[in-house]
């Protein structure tokens, strides 16, 4: 029986990009799959566009995030709405390369509980984006890989496939930004879960406005960076 892949897509005024994302999903992914489009408020410009597309696509579902605004809470709401099995967090800004999803799903089916799309391993790259953000992200990923033997080179990319039951076992503390990917991977690493990576090419958005708030979220990244440095074998709790 084919594995049903679930896509968790947090959105924020992505009316320009969302139809192209749906087009890419239909071109790149083999069914069965399910897309959970998570939005914070009814006035989000993505909502009417997504509802129109969902009318002819039973696999496309809208999920209202009632946990509090922001990307971390939107992703948390997506996991809450997901069924057991594989769930892939995908950004709606077209930055993620969906052509690697079959390889990620293959890693999951081979036993990985988290599969990371890596910009910083051999074969991966990053195109565009603010210099400081790129530099801090690369430094964090590579330093954890070499200093703590973190099993992936890219610690912060949110384009990541998770086993939903593992996420529920680990729990999510993040309530702010995109540090949620580092949190979950660090917790899984400390627990000794199988984590693998696949090279990817990340491209900066061409339309819409980014929600990324580097200086506001940096302390939360540093919290989970320090946590990951302690290494495996100490469970998921702090």
C-alpha positions as CSV (number, residue, x, y, z in Angstrom):
1,X,0.0,0.0,0.0
2,X,1.3,3.4,-0.9
3,X,2.3,5.8,1.9
4,X,0.1,8.9,2.1
5,X,2.4,11.9,2.3
6,X,1.0,14.9,4.2
7,X,2.2,18.4,3.3
8,X,2.0,21.0,6.1
9,X,2.0,24.4,4.5
10,X,2.0,27.5,6.8
11,X,0.8,30.5,4.8
12,X,0.7,34.3,5.3
13,X,-0.7,36.4,2.4
14,X,0.7,34.0,-0.2
15,X,-2.0,34.6,-2.9
16,X,0.6,35.2,-5.6
17,X,2.7,32.1,-4.9
18,X,0.1,29.6,-3.8
19,X,-1.4,28.6,-7.2
20,X,2.1,27.9,-8.4
21,X,2.9,25.8,-5.4
22,X,-0.2,23.7,-6.1
23,X,0.9,23.3,-9.7
24,X,4.4,22.2,-8.5
25,X,2.8,19.6,-6.1
26,X,0.7,18.2,-8.9
27,X,3.7,18.0,-11.2
28,X,6.3,16.7,-8.8
29,X,4.5,14.3,-6.4
30,X,2.8,11.0,-7.0
31,X,-0.5,10.4,-5.2
32,X,-1.7,9.7,-2.6
33,X,-0.9,12.9,-0.8
34,X,-2.7,15.4,1.4
35,X,-2.0,19.1,1.8
36,X,-2.8,20.9,5.0
37,X,-2.8,24.7,4.4
38,X,-2.5,26.4,7.8
39,X,-3.6,30.0,8.1
40,X,-3.7,32.4,11.1
41,X,-6.7,34.7,10.2
42,X,-9.6,34.7,7.8
43,X,-8.4,37.9,6.0
44,X,-5.2,36.1,4.9
45,X,-5.1,36.6,1.1
46,X,-4.2,33.0,0.6
47,X,-7.5,31.7,2.0
48,X,-9.9,32.5,-0.9
49,X,-7.3,31.3,-3.4
50,X,-6.8,28.1,-1.5
51,X,-10.6,27.5,-1.1
52,X,-11.1,27.9,-4.9
53,X,-8.4,25.4,-5.6
54,X,-9.7,23.0,-2.9
55,X,-13.1,22.9,-4.5
56,X,-11.7,20.6,-7.2
57,X,-9.0,19.0,-5.2
58,X,-10.2,16.8,-2.3
59,X,-6.6,16.4,-1.1
60,X,-6.3,20.1,-0.3
61,X,-7.6,21.1,3.1
62,X,-7.5,24.4,5.0
63,X,-6.6,24.4,8.7
64,X,-7.2,27.5,10.9
65,X,-4.4,28.0,13.4
66,X,-6.0,28.7,16.8
67,X,-2.9,28.3,18.8
68,X,-1.6,31.8,18.3
69,X,-0.2,33.7,15.3
70,X,3.2,32.9,13.8
71,X,4.9,30.2,11.9
72,X,5.8,28.0,14.8
73,X,2.2,27.8,16.0
74,X,1.0,27.3,12.4
75,X,3.3,24.3,12.0
76,X,2.1,23.0,15.4
77,X,-1.5,23.3,14.2
78,X,-0.6,21.4,11.1
79,X,0.9,18.5,13.0
80,X,-2.2,18.5,15.3
81,X,-4.3,18.0,12.2
82,X,-2.1,15.4,10.5
83,X,-2.6,11.7,10.7
84,X,0.1,9.3,11.8
85,X,2.7,8.8,9.1
86,X,5.0,11.1,7.1
87,X,4.5,14.8,7.2
88,X,6.6,17.3,5.1
89,X,6.7,20.9,6.1
90,X,6.8,23.0,2.9
91,X,7.0,26.8,2.6
92,X,4.4,28.4,0.3
93,X,7.0,30.9,-1.1
94,X,8.3,28.4,-3.7
95,X,11.7,28.3,-2.0
96,X,11.7,24.5,-1.6
97,X,12.6,22.1,-4.4
98,X,9.8,19.5,-4.5
99,X,11.7,17.4,-7.0
100,X,13.6,15.8,-4.0
101,X,10.5,14.8,-2.2
102,X,10.5,11.2,-3.6
103,X,14.1,10.8,-2.3
104,X,13.0,12.1,1.1
105,X,10.1,9.8,1.2
106,X,12.3,6.9,0.3
107,X,14.6,7.7,3.2
108,X,11.5,7.7,5.5
109,X,10.3,4.4,4.2
110,X,13.8,3.0,4.8
111,X,13.6,3.8,8.5
112,X,14.4,7.5,8.9
113,X,12.2,9.3,11.3
114,X,13.3,12.8,10.2
115,X,14.6,13.5,6.7
116,X,16.2,17.0,6.3
117,X,16.6,18.8,3.0
118,X,20.1,20.1,3.3
119,X,21.6,23.2,1.6
120,X,25.0,22.7,3.1
121,X,25.9,19.1,2.3
122,X,27.5,18.0,-0.9
123,X,25.2,18.7,-3.8
124,X,23.1,21.3,-2.0
125,X,23.1,25.0,-2.4
126,X,21.4,28.2,-1.5
127,X,20.4,30.9,-4.0
128,X,19.6,34.4,-2.8
129,X,18.4,35.5,0.6
130,X,20.0,38.0,3.1
131,X,23.7,37.6,3.6
132,X,23.6,37.6,7.4
133,X,20.8,35.1,7.6
134,X,22.6,32.8,5.1
135,X,25.9,33.0,7.0
136,X,24.4,32.4,10.5
137,X,22.4,29.4,9.2
138,X,25.4,27.8,7.4
139,X,27.6,28.4,10.4
140,X,25.1,26.9,12.8
141,X,24.5,23.8,10.7
142,X,28.2,23.0,9.9
143,X,29.4,23.7,13.4
144,X,26.8,21.4,15.0
145,X,27.7,18.7,12.4
146,X,31.4,18.8,13.2
147,X,31.4,19.7,16.9
148,X,28.4,17.7,18.1
149,X,28.3,15.1,15.4
150,X,24.8,16.3,14.5
151,X,23.7,13.9,11.7
152,X,22.9,16.6,9.2
153,X,24.7,19.6,7.7
154,X,21.7,21.9,7.7
155,X,20.2,22.5,11.2
156,X,17.7,25.2,10.3
157,X,16.0,24.5,7.0
158,X,12.3,23.9,7.7
159,X,11.8,21.9,4.5
160,X,11.9,18.7,6.5
161,X,10.0,15.4,6.6
162,X,8.9,14.0,10.0
163,X,7.2,11.0,11.4
164,X,4.1,12.5,13.0
165,X,4.1,10.1,15.9
166,X,7.7,11.0,16.7
167,X,6.8,14.7,16.7
168,X,3.9,14.0,19.2
169,X,6.3,12.0,21.4
170,X,8.9,14.8,21.4
171,X,6.4,17.6,21.9
172,X,6.9,21.1,20.6
173,X,7.9,24.0,22.8
174,X,8.4,26.6,20.0
175,X,5.8,29.3,19.9
176,X,7.6,32.0,17.9
177,X,9.3,31.4,14.6
178,X,11.0,28.9,12.3
179,X,13.3,27.6,15.1
180,X,10.8,24.7,15.3
181,X,12.9,22.7,12.8
182,X,16.0,22.9,14.9
183,X,14.1,22.1,18.1
184,X,12.5,18.9,16.7
185,X,15.7,17.7,15.1
186,X,17.8,18.5,18.2
187,X,15.3,16.6,20.4
188,X,15.3,13.6,18.1
189,X,19.1,13.7,18.0
190,X,19.3,13.7,21.8
191,X,16.9,10.7,21.8
192,X,19.0,8.8,19.2
193,X,16.3,8.7,16.5
194,X,17.4,8.0,12.9
195,X,17.9,11.3,11.1
196,X,19.1,11.5,7.5
197,X,19.5,14.2,4.9
198,X,19.0,14.8,1.1
199,X,20.8,17.6,-0.8
200,X,18.5,20.5,-1.9
201,X,18.6,23.8,-3.7
202,X,16.9,26.6,-1.8
203,X,15.8,29.8,-3.7
204,X,14.7,33.0,-2.2
205,X,11.2,34.1,-2.8
206,X,10.3,36.2,-5.8
207,X,6.9,37.4,-4.7
208,X,5.3,38.3,-1.4
209,X,6.8,39.3,2.0
210,X,8.9,37.0,4.2
211,X,7.8,36.4,7.8
212,X,11.4,35.7,8.9
213,X,12.4,38.0,11.9
214,X,16.1,37.2,12.5
215,X,16.9,39.3,15.5
216,X,13.6,38.6,17.3
217,X,13.9,34.8,16.8
218,X,17.7,34.5,17.2
219,X,17.5,33.8,21.0
220,X,15.2,30.9,20.4
221,X,17.6,29.4,17.8
222,X,20.4,29.8,20.3
223,X,18.5,27.9,22.9
224,X,18.1,24.8,20.7
225,X,21.6,25.2,19.3
226,X,23.0,24.8,22.8
227,X,20.6,21.9,23.5
228,X,21.9,20.1,20.4
229,X,25.5,20.6,21.4
230,X,25.0,18.4,24.4
231,X,24.8,15.4,22.1
232,X,22.7,12.2,22.0
233,X,21.8,9.9,24.9
234,X,20.0,12.3,27.2
235,X,16.4,11.9,26.0
236,X,14.1,14.6,24.6
237,X,13.5,16.5,27.8
238,X,15.6,19.3,29.2
